Amino acid sequence: RSIYRLEKEESIPDGMCIDTEGKLWVACYDGGRVIRLDPETGKRLQTVKLPVDKTTSCCFGGKDYSEMYVTSASDGMDKDWLSRQPQAGGVFKVNDTFSCHFRRPFFPP
């Protein structure tokens, strides 16, 4: 069954994972974000925007799984696009996903 219809700006669903509360996180390729969905209600609960367009996947880690790691791609990007998004192709670490107060490239491209 389908649980959510992506908005135009969310673009293409890519990698996904489930958090400790049973909510679904979806990386939005060409959407520059990861969204958190409630699979029971189909509602979008949260959006984490990143400084790159091509988010590819997400997973949780850290001692208590409070850190989210988000991968990104740089394939198909020309020099101009890459100059505007120099972190494309990197892996991002998002601390405290429920407030999203801190993010930085964890592994630069």
N, C-alpha and C positions, 0 to 999 in steps of 0.2 A: 504494500500500500504506500501511497505517497503521503508524506507528512508535512511538506512545506513546498510552496512554489517560490522560487528565488525572485527577488526584485531585479529589475534591469541592471542597476548599479552593482549588484552582487555577482553578476556575470555567470561563471561556470563552476559548478561544484567539483571539488577535487578531493584531496585526502580528508579523512574524518577520524574522530575518536570520541569515546564516551568518558565523561568525567565521573568523579566519585558519587555524584548525585544522580547519575543515570541520564544526564543531558547530553545531547549530541553536539559536537563542535565540527564545523565544516569550513575548510579552507576554500576561499572563493578565488579561483584562478581568473586573472584579469580584473578582479574586483578589489584587490588590495586590502583584504580583510579576512578575518575568521569570525564566523557567527556561531552563537550558541542557541540551540533549538530545544524546545521541550517536545520529545517524541510523542507524548500522550495528547497534548493539546494542539500541536502544530504551530505554536507561537514562537517567534524569534524573541529571545530573552536578552540578548546582549550582542554587541558588535565590537570587535577589537580591530581598529584600523592600523595598518602597518605602512612604512614609508616606501613600499614597493608594490607594483601592480600584480605581479605573478606569484601569489601565495599558492603553495602546492600541497602542503600537508601540515598536520599538527599532532602533537602527542604531549602527554604529561610526564613529568619527572621530578626529581628532587626528593628530599627526605620524606615529605608528606604529600607528594604529588601536587604541590601548589605552584609549580613552575610549568609554564607551557612553552614548548619549543615549536617554532613555526619555520618550515623550510620555504624557500622561494626559488624561482628560476630566472635565468637571464637569456635562455635560448630564444633566438629570433629577434632579439633587441638590437637595433642599429646603434652606432656610436652616439648619436644625438640622444636617443632614449636612455642609453646607459649613463650618459653624462648627467642626466636629470635624476637618475636612480642608481647611484654608484653602489648601493648596498644590495642590488638585485643579485640573486644567486647565493645569498648568505642565509644563515640560520639565525633566527631571532629568539631571544629568551624573554618571555613576558612573566614578570613576577606578579603574584596576586591578581589572577585573571578576573576576579570579581570586581575589582576597582580599576584594574589596568593602569596603575599609577607609574609603572616603570617598564621601559622596554629599550633594548639595545641590541646591536648585532652581536650574537654570541660567537659565531664563526663567520668572519667576513668572507666575501666571495674571493 
